[in-house]
Each structure stands twice: as C-alpha cells, then as structure tokens.
Amino acid sequence: MNTTRRSLLLVGAAVTLSGVLAACGGDPAPEPSTEPTPEWTYGTPSPDPDAGEEEAPNDSLLPQEADQDARDGAAAAAIVTAKVWIQGSTMEQEEWNDALMETLSPIAQDAYDGRWWGYRIRATEITGDPEIQSATMSTAFITVPTDGGDLNLTLARPTPTSQWLTSGIDTAEDPQ
C-alpha cells in the first residue's frame, strides 16, 4: 500500500472516530485525579464497651431475637410435627410418611422421605407443652416431651412472614 493511501485511511479513521465520539457525547478521557482514594474498611463499627446493648449497631447479619408471635408460631409448628411423629406406629407407613412430609422443610423432606421407620417410634402421646430452647425470627430449637422421651425439633422459615417448617428431628433414641 502506498503512503498516500495509508495517509488517507488514517485521516478517514480519525475523522470517523471523532464523529463517533461527538455523536455519543464522548469527550476525550479526563485527566486522572490527583486526590487520594478514600480508604474503605469492611465491617460495622464496634459499640462503645461502656454503652448498653440498646446502643449497639443493628447488623442485619446477626439473628434478631424472636418476638412472641414468632415463638408462638414455632411452638405450634413443633406440635404439628410432633403429633404426626407420635403416630408412627399406628398409621400405615406411606400415610405416616406423607403426613410427616407436609410438616417438613424442603431440605428435610429430602432427608426423611421414604424412610419407613415410623413403626419403630415408641412415643404415642405428647406429655407436656413444647419448650423453646432458643429462637430467632428465622430459626427455633424446641423440645416436645412425649411418653417415649423428648422430641427435639429444629424449625426454620426463610422470612418473618413465612410458615414455620421442621428442618430436623432428633430423639433420645432416634430410630435409624
């Protein structure tokens, strides 16, 4: 390619590029700033050690203590699961399994579905009120006394307005 053509192509490219920049409202790149970039730190400032809990920062990653409605809802859901659980030796196994699945979270359903051991459950009645061991707005650990020993249930819900579902069942003599 001769020098004249090359020069014409370069001039044409420059004219085209400047037209594109003008059409897009693009200006030449700004000069880099000489001001220092501010330091960014991760985390929430620690509360004053002399301050009370009410002055501690609200960190959304920390579990919020359950209010009374959450505690009541978790306890009611635990009783529903416990009532199905104690019928393990009196119901047809498939019927018992289906009823239990309705009270479980999706991940617990995967773990418990098709485990035909309800007939081995010794408990036949609930002997007391559920006892909340601990509860937040999204999880609760509840003990339900039965005539076959305590039934320890873990309950969870994804949001404060969601239904409580059982995500774990543990007994003193957990049938395997």
C-alpha positions as CSV (number, residue, x, y, z in Angstrom):
1,M,0.0,0.0,0.0
2,N,1.4,3.3,-0.9
3,T,2.0,6.2,1.5
4,T,-0.8,8.3,0.1
5,R,-3.5,5.7,0.6
6,R,-2.2,4.9,4.1
7,S,-2.4,8.6,5.0
8,L,-5.9,8.9,3.6
9,L,-7.0,5.8,5.6
10,L,-5.6,7.3,8.8
11,V,-7.2,10.6,8.2
12,G,-10.5,8.9,7.5
13,A,-10.3,6.8,10.6
14,A,-9.5,9.9,12.7
15,V,-12.5,11.8,11.2
16,T,-14.8,8.8,11.8
17,L,-13.6,8.3,15.4
18,S,-14.1,12.0,16.2
19,G,-17.6,11.9,14.7
20,V,-18.5,8.8,16.8
21,L,-17.2,10.5,20.0
22,A,-19.1,13.7,19.2
23,A,-22.3,11.7,18.5
24,C,-22.0,9.8,21.7
25,G,-21.3,12.9,23.7
26,G,-17.9,11.5,24.4
27,D,-15.2,13.8,25.4
28,P,-11.6,12.9,25.5
29,A,-10.7,10.9,28.6
30,P,-10.5,13.1,31.7
31,E,-7.2,13.7,33.3
32,P,-6.6,11.3,36.3
33,S,-7.4,12.7,39.7
34,T,-4.5,13.6,41.9
35,E,-6.7,13.3,45.0
36,P,-6.1,10.2,47.1
37,T,-8.7,7.5,47.0
38,P,-10.5,7.2,50.4
39,E,-9.8,4.1,52.5
40,W,-12.7,1.6,52.6
41,T,-13.0,-0.7,55.5
42,Y,-15.2,-3.7,56.0
43,G,-17.4,-4.2,59.0
44,T,-19.6,-2.3,61.4
45,P,-18.0,-0.1,64.0
46,S,-17.8,-1.8,67.4
47,P,-20.0,-0.4,70.0
48,D,-18.6,1.6,72.9
49,P,-17.7,-1.1,75.5
50,D,-19.3,1.2,78.2
51,A,-22.5,1.5,76.2
52,G,-25.6,-0.6,76.8
53,E,-27.0,-3.2,74.3
54,E,-29.5,-0.6,73.1
55,E,-26.7,1.4,71.6
56,A,-25.1,-1.5,69.7
57,P,-25.3,-1.1,65.9
58,N,-28.0,-3.0,64.2
59,D,-26.2,-5.6,62.0
60,S,-28.6,-7.4,59.6
61,L,-26.4,-10.5,59.6
62,L,-27.0,-11.0,63.3
63,P,-30.1,-13.0,64.1
64,Q,-32.9,-11.0,65.5
65,E,-34.4,-12.3,68.7
66,A,-37.8,-13.9,68.2
67,D,-40.8,-11.8,69.2
68,Q,-43.8,-13.5,70.9
69,D,-45.6,-14.1,67.6
70,A,-42.6,-15.9,66.2
71,R,-42.2,-18.0,69.4
72,D,-45.9,-19.0,69.4
73,G,-45.8,-19.9,65.7
74,A,-42.7,-22.0,66.1
75,A,-44.1,-23.8,69.1
76,A,-47.4,-24.5,67.2
77,A,-45.5,-25.9,64.2
78,A,-43.4,-28.1,66.5
79,I,-46.6,-29.5,68.0
80,V,-48.0,-30.3,64.5
81,T,-44.8,-32.2,63.6
82,A,-44.8,-34.0,67.0
83,K,-48.5,-35.1,66.6
84,V,-47.6,-36.7,63.3
85,W,-44.4,-38.2,64.6
86,I,-46.1,-40.0,67.5
87,Q,-48.5,-41.7,65.2
88,G,-45.6,-43.6,63.5
89,S,-46.6,-46.9,65.0
90,T,-50.3,-46.5,64.4
91,M,-50.5,-45.4,60.8
92,E,-49.7,-47.1,57.5
93,Q,-46.1,-46.2,56.8
94,E,-46.8,-44.5,53.5
95,E,-49.6,-42.4,55.1
96,W,-47.4,-41.5,58.0
97,N,-44.5,-40.6,55.7
98,D,-46.8,-38.4,53.6
99,A,-48.2,-36.6,56.7
100,L,-44.7,-36.0,58.0
101,M,-43.5,-34.6,54.7
102,E,-46.2,-31.9,55.0
103,T,-44.6,-30.5,58.2
104,L,-41.0,-30.6,56.9
105,S,-38.9,-28.0,55.1
106,P,-37.8,-29.0,51.5
107,I,-34.3,-30.0,52.6
108,A,-35.7,-32.1,55.5
109,Q,-38.1,-33.7,53.1
110,D,-35.1,-35.0,51.1
111,A,-33.6,-36.4,54.2
112,Y,-36.7,-38.1,55.7
113,D,-38.7,-39.0,52.6
114,G,-39.1,-42.8,52.1
115,R,-37.6,-43.7,55.5
116,W,-40.1,-46.3,56.6
117,W,-39.3,-46.5,60.2
118,G,-42.3,-44.8,61.8
119,Y,-43.4,-48.2,63.1
120,R,-40.3,-48.2,65.4
121,I,-41.3,-44.9,67.2
122,R,-42.2,-45.7,70.8
123,A,-43.8,-42.4,71.6
124,T,-47.6,-42.5,71.4
125,E,-48.6,-39.2,73.1
126,I,-47.4,-35.7,73.9
127,T,-47.0,-35.4,77.6
128,G,-46.4,-31.7,78.0
129,D,-46.1,-28.3,76.5
130,P,-43.3,-27.5,74.0
131,E,-40.3,-25.8,75.5
132,I,-38.4,-23.3,73.4
133,Q,-34.7,-23.8,73.9
134,S,-33.8,-20.8,71.7
135,A,-35.5,-18.8,68.9
136,T,-34.7,-16.1,66.5
137,M,-37.1,-14.7,63.8
138,S,-35.9,-17.4,61.4
139,T,-34.9,-20.5,63.5
140,A,-36.1,-22.2,66.6
141,F,-35.0,-25.2,68.7
142,I,-37.9,-26.7,70.6
143,T,-38.3,-29.7,72.8
144,V,-41.6,-31.5,72.9
145,P,-42.0,-34.1,75.8
146,T,-43.5,-37.4,74.8
147,D,-44.1,-40.7,76.6
148,G,-41.2,-42.1,74.6
149,G,-38.8,-39.4,75.5
150,D,-38.1,-35.8,74.4
151,L,-38.5,-34.9,70.8
152,N,-36.0,-32.2,69.8
153,L,-37.1,-30.2,66.8
154,T,-35.3,-27.6,64.7
155,L,-37.7,-25.3,62.9
156,A,-36.9,-22.7,60.3
157,R,-38.5,-20.2,58.0
158,P,-36.9,-18.0,55.2
159,T,-38.7,-14.8,56.1
160,P,-40.6,-13.4,59.2
161,T,-43.9,-13.9,57.4
162,S,-43.2,-17.4,56.1
163,Q,-44.6,-20.6,57.6
164,W,-42.5,-22.4,60.2
165,L,-41.4,-25.9,59.0
166,T,-39.4,-28.5,60.7
167,S,-35.9,-29.0,59.4
168,G,-34.6,-31.5,61.9
169,I,-35.9,-34.2,64.2
170,D,-33.9,-35.7,67.0
171,T,-34.9,-38.1,69.8
172,A,-33.1,-39.7,72.6
173,E,-33.4,-43.0,70.8
174,D,-33.5,-41.9,67.2
175,P,-34.6,-44.8,65.0
176,Q,-32.2,-45.4,62.1
